[in-house]
Amino acid sequence: MNLEGDWVGGLEVKDTWLFIKAHFNPQKNVKTVIIPQKDIHKMVPIHFKAEPPNVYIEVEKDSQTFIFDGQVKDNTIVGDVTQSGEKGTFQLFRVADIEGTEDYFGLYKLETDRLILFGKRWSNTVYLEERRVVNVYPLTDATFFSEMGETIIFKDKRANIIWRQKDFEISGTKVTLYREEDVTFRNKEVTLSGTLALPVTEGPHPAVVLIHGSGAESREGYHFLADHLARHGIAALRYDKRGTGTSTGDWHYSTLKDLAEDTLAGVHLLQTHKDIHPEKIGLLGTSQGAWIAPIAASRSQDVAFTVFISGAAVSPKKQELYRVEHELHYLGFSPFQVDLRVLGYRLQLFIAKIFQKIQKVLPVSKILPKDIVFALYLDWDFDVTPYLKKVTCPVLAVYGELDKTVPVQKSAAILEKALENHDFTMKIFPKGNHALLESEAGAWSEVPRLKEKEFVPGYYDLISSWIAERTNK
């Protein structure tokens, strides 16, 4: 009996269904259970016994106790569950390790006229329905299970789907509500690959280049927004950051200015497209992308508008210290522990700046691990204000009120001062976190714990309507 791997499923007690995710690695003696709706996250069972074919798991948190007593058969675990004295049933399915989940991505229309968009977000395969983002997990190469308890079966080379939940079943068909083109463009020696989403209506259309946040971001991170924009008459270019997907180069060894030049190369590509209006091309940057966008916009008169999403107007150093402090508070560290860890992080940043000085005379980046090399290429004291003051096009800034990754109020004040006497719009959404998901605390560590992941109402609509207003004049 091999339990190793990830398992997903649900328990049902007194007509209430709860999602479960478990991970077992007997060789390393690792066993964890997640029940998001009960605020149980990667809990180690207080009792665990596996005697083929029987499995016994007991999880306890605060006053809650869950006892799972089941049997393994093929790739399922089925049995009885006791939740704080109440009895019910549970079922877990083994998550399959399959490649090419992007082959399933796209827009599907169910018989009930529901539109479901499959894609990737925050490294997970998900579907988006209106504002709701739902994680899905592959059980086979054609069957997925969602955290809402739905079984999704792809048929006919992924042209059709069957959607099941309990005794309810409907069919759906893959639909095309806009056109997509694979594109490549160059910035010096770097070749960038992307996808251009185009409205089906007659052009030329306004367009926007979508700029990544930090880290190894591919084009898939903007799939949902590009879908929304294209269905609202705005072309959208999403591309693999250098060194990710099929783009060449390496973001680890790149400065913000290098990435801004990549963005402008995307603008120049769009200017040559027959279905895009060359004077109505703008930029949209999220998180770190909101530092890159003003650099690019300040360097080119070809940028017709700029949108900043969750962008820090303080330096990377101040933003990171803010993030670390607030994440630690959310995770329950004591004030003393928070102060100690923030001090340690300050020391790391100080060491990074020393290595930056050494790098100017000795290429230490060649001998350092790649996962820390990027710290040598990021200007930790970068000030976005001079670039903001040079931006001449209309600007929209969007924040989540509860965002604990960037200092929202301080950033908003800096933007207002830098962009005074400017066509500048700012919207701070109540309850929004860094990703503009509805949140209770706003910390990024909270995202896996959210009982439901929904974008704040009006987020995407604000972006598309604002761009339409600025480009239809």
N, C-alpha and C positions, 0 to 999 in steps of 0.2 A: 504494500500500500504506500504509494508515493504522494505525500501531501505537499511537496515543495512547490512554491510559487504563489501567485496571487489568486484570490477567490473573491467573487462578488455574488450578491444575492439579497435576500430579505427575510425578515421574520414578521409573523403576523400574530398579534395577540389582541383579542377582543375587537376584531374588525379594524385594527390599526396596523398598517404596514410600515416597516422601517427598513431602510437600506443598510446593508452590512458589507464591509470590505475587510478581508483578512489576508495576512501574509504569513506563510510558514516556511521556515528554513531549518529543518531538524539538524542538519550538519553543524550549523552555527548556533543552534539552540535559540533561534529567533522566532518569536511568535507574537503577532500583534493583531488587534481587532479594532475596527473603526465603525462606530454607529453615530453618524453626524447629528441626527435629530436629537440624540440624547447626550450630546457634547462629549462623546467618548472618542478619543483620537489616539490611535496607535497605542492602545492600552495593552500591557502585557498581562495575559490571563493569570489569575492567582492559582488556578488549577488547570492542568492540561494533561490528557491521557489519550494515547493513540494505540489501540490494540486491534489489529485488523479483524473485521472491517469497521470497528466501532471507534468513534471519536467523542471525547468529552472535553468541553471547554467551559470554564467559569470566569466571568469578567465582573469586576466590582469597581464602582466609582461612587464616592459619597454614599448616599443611601440606596443606590441602584445596584441590583445584582441580576446578571443574565447567565443562565445555565443552558448550554447547548449540549444535547445528547443525541447524536446522530450516527448514521452509517455512510460509508463511502461506497459508491458504485460508479464505476467508470470515471467520469469527470464531474460528478456531483456529490454533494454531501447533503443528506436529507434526514430530518428528525424532529424531535420535540424541543421546545424552548420554554424555559420558565423565567418570566420577567417579574422580579420582586413578588413572587408567589402566584402570579397569574400565568396560566398555561397557554401555549400556542404551538405553532409549527415554524420551521425555518427551512430554507433551501439555499445552498451555495453552489456556484458554478465555477469551474476552473477557467481563469483567464488565459486565452491562447496567445502564444508568442508568434504573431504574424507580421510580415513585412508588407509595405505598400498600402497602408491604410488610407493614404491620400487618394488611392484609386476610387474610394467610396465618396470622396468629397463632392459636394454639389447641392443643388436645390431640388427638393422633392415636394410635390403637391399631393396631399392625401385626399381621399374621396370627400372628406368633410370640408375641403378648401383650406385646410391648415397648410401653411408653407413651412417646411423644415429644411434648414441649411446645415449640412454636415461639413465640418472643417476641424481645424486644430486651434486650440487656445491654451496658453500657459502650459505647453508641452503635453496637453491631453487631447485625445480625440473627443469631440463634443458635437452637439447639435444646438443650433440657435432657433428658437421660436419666439418671434416678436422680441421681448426683452429678456427672455429666460435662456440661460446657458446651462446645458445638462451634459454631464460626463457620460460617455458610453464606452463599453469594454468589449473587445472581440472574444467570442466563445469559440467560433470556428472562422474559416475564411469567408463565410457568408452570413454569419449570425452575430449580432451584437446585443448586449444587455445594458440598459440605462439605469442610472441611479434613481429614476422614478419608477422602476419596476417594469419597464417596457422591454419586450423582445422585438428586435428589428431584424428582419430577414431580407437580404438583397437577392434579387432574382434577375434572370435574363441579362447577364453581363452588367448588372447594376443599373439597368434601365427601369426596374420596378422594385418596389418594396412591399413587404407585409408588416403591419404594425399591430402588435398584440399587447394587451394588458388585461390580465385576468381572463375573463370570458369574452372580452371585447376584441374584435379584429377588423381592421380595415386595410385597404390597399392604397398604394400611391405610385406615382410615376415621376421620373426625373423630368424636369422642365427647364426650358431656356428662356429667361426673361431679359437677358442681355447677352452681348457677345464677349468672348474672351480671346485674346491673342497672346501667345508666348512671344516675348521680345528680349533682345539683348542690346546693351549699349556700353560704351567704354568711357572710362576716365583714366587717361594715360595708359599704363600697362594693365589696369584692372578691367576685367570684363564682368559686367553685372547682368544677371538674368532675372526676368520678372514676368508678371502677367498683367496685361492691360485689359480692364473691364470697360466695355463701351456700351452706352445705351443703344437700344434697337431703333430709336427714333432717328430721323434724318439729322445729320450734323450740319455745320461743325459744333462740337460740344465744348463746354468748359471742362477743365480737367484738373486733377490734383495729384501730386507726387506724395506718397505716404512714407514717412520717415520713421525708422525703427527707434525703439528705446535701447537701453544698454544690453550687452550680452550678445549671444549667438542667435539673433533674430532672423527668421526667414520670411518669405512672402506670406506664409500661412497665417502669421499673426494679424494680418490686416484683411483676411478673407471676408469677415463679416461686414466690416465697414465698407469695403469695396463693393460688395453685393448691394448694400443699401444705397450707396451713392449712384451706382450704375442704374439701379431701378428708379432713381429720382433725377435722371437726366444729366448726371455728372460722371465723366470718365475718370477712372482711378487706376494709377500705376502702383502696384505693390511689387517689391523686388527682394531678392535674397541679399542680405547684407554681405559685404565682401568676406569671403571665407566660409559662408554658409550655403546650403543648398548647392546650386550649380554655379555660383559666382566665384570668381578667382580672387586672389588677394587674401588678406588676413586682418580682420578687425582688431585683433590683439595688438598689432603693431601700427595702428592708425590713430591719428589725432582727430579731434572734432572738426578741424578744418579739412582734413582728408575726406571725412564722411560728408561734409557740406559740399565738396566738389563732386562726390558721387551723386548727390541730390540734384545738383545743377546739370549734370550729364543727363539725368532723367528728364529734366525740363527741356533740354535741347532735343532729346528724342521725340518728345510729345509735339514740339513745334513743327516737326516735319511730317506729322501724321495727317492725312487728308481729312479725317473725321474730327479733328480737334482744332478749336480756335486758338491760333498761336498767341493771341493777346489776352487769353483768359485761362492761364495756367497758374495754379497756386501750389502751396506747400502745406502739409499737415504733419506736425511732429508730435509724438507722444513721449512723455517723460524725458529721457536724454535727447530725443528727437526735437524737443522744444528748445534745446540749446543749439542744435544743428540748424534748425529752420531759420532763425534770425541771422546766423552767420551767412547762410546762403542768400537770404533775401536782401541783406545789406550789400552783397557783392554783385547783384544782378538786377537790372531794370526789367528783366523778362518775367519776374515774379509778380503776378497780379493780385494775390492775396495770400495771407498766412494764417494758419490755425495752430494754436498751441494747446495741447491737451496735457494736463497734470505736469506742467513744466516748472521746475524750480528756478526762480530768478536770483537765487543766492549761488554761491560758489559750490562746486562739487564737494569740497571738503565740508562746508557747513551743512549741505543737504544730507550727506552720508552720516554725519554725527547726529543730526536730527532724527534720521531714520533709525539708526541703531538704538538711540536712547528710548524712543517711543515703542519700538518692537520689544525691547527688553521689559519695559513697564507692562506691556500687554501680556507678555508671557509669564508674568508673576514674579519677576525678580525683585528683591528688596531694593530700597534706595541705595544702600551701600554697595550691593552687587552691581547695580546699574552704573553707579559712579566708577567703580573699579573697572568694569568692562569698557566703558566709554573711554577711560584713561588709556586702557590697552589699545583701543582702536586709534586714539590720537597718536600713540607711539608708532603704530603701523604706518599711519599716514606720514609721520615725520621721517621714518626710515625710507618710505617710497620716494619722498622728495630728495633725500640724500642720494639714492640710487639714480634719480633723474639727473642729478649733477654729474655723477660718475659716468653715466651713459654718454654724456657729451664728449668725453675723452676716451672712454673704454666701452666697447659694445657688450655690456653685461647682459643685455636682453637675450643674447645668444646662449647663455648658460643657465638662465633662470627658467623655472617651469612656466609653461605657456599660460596657465590659469592665473598667474600674478603679473605677467609681463605687461598686460594692458595698463597697470597702475603706473608704469614708466612713461606711457604715452598720453595719459590724461592730465591736463593742466588742472591741478586740484584747486588752484586759486582763480580759475577762469571767471571772468566777470562778463555777463551777457549784456549789461546795460549799454556799453558803447555801440554794440551791434543793434540793439533795439532802437537807439536814437537815430540810426542810419536807415532804418526801414521806412519806406515811403508808401507802401501798399496798405490796404485795410488789414486789420488784425482782429482775430477772435481768440480769446483765451478762455479755456474751460477747466474748471476744477471740481473736485468732490470735497464737500465741506469737512468730512471726517478724515481726509487723506493724512496718514501718518508717515508717508514716505517723503513728502516735501512740505515745507512750512507754507501753507496756503495763504494765510493772511499777510504774512511778510512778503511773499512773492507777489501777491495781488497789489500791494502798496507800491512795490518797486516798479511793476508794469505800468500802473496808473501814472506814476511820475514820469517815467521814461517816454510814455506814449501820449502825454498830454497834448492837446490841440491836434489830435490825430483821429482818423476813423478807427476807433478802438471799441470793441465790445467785449465785456467780460460776464461770464455766467458761473456762479458757484452753486452747484446742485446740493441741496440738503441730502444727508445720509450717504453721499457718495464717497467711495474710497479712491485709491490711486488709479484703479481701472474703471472708475465710475460705476462700480457695482454697488447696489444698496447694501449698506453695512451697519453694524451696531457700534463697532469700535474704530474701524478705519485702518487697523494694522494689516500689513500684508499677510502675516501669519494667520490672520482670521479667515482668509479666503477659503481654505479647505474645510473650515468649520461652519461656514454659512449653511443654514438649513436649505435655503434656496438661493441660487445665484441669478440675480436679475439686474440688468443695467437700470440706472435711474431713469424714471419716465422723462421722455423728451430729449434724451442725450443725442441719439443719431439724428432725430428730426431737426434739432437746433443746427447741427453742422450742415446738413443738406440745404435747409432753408436759408441760412446765412450766406452760404456760397452762391446759391441761386440769386439772392437779392444783389450781391456784389457783382455778379457777372452778367446780369440781365439789364444793366443800366444802358 
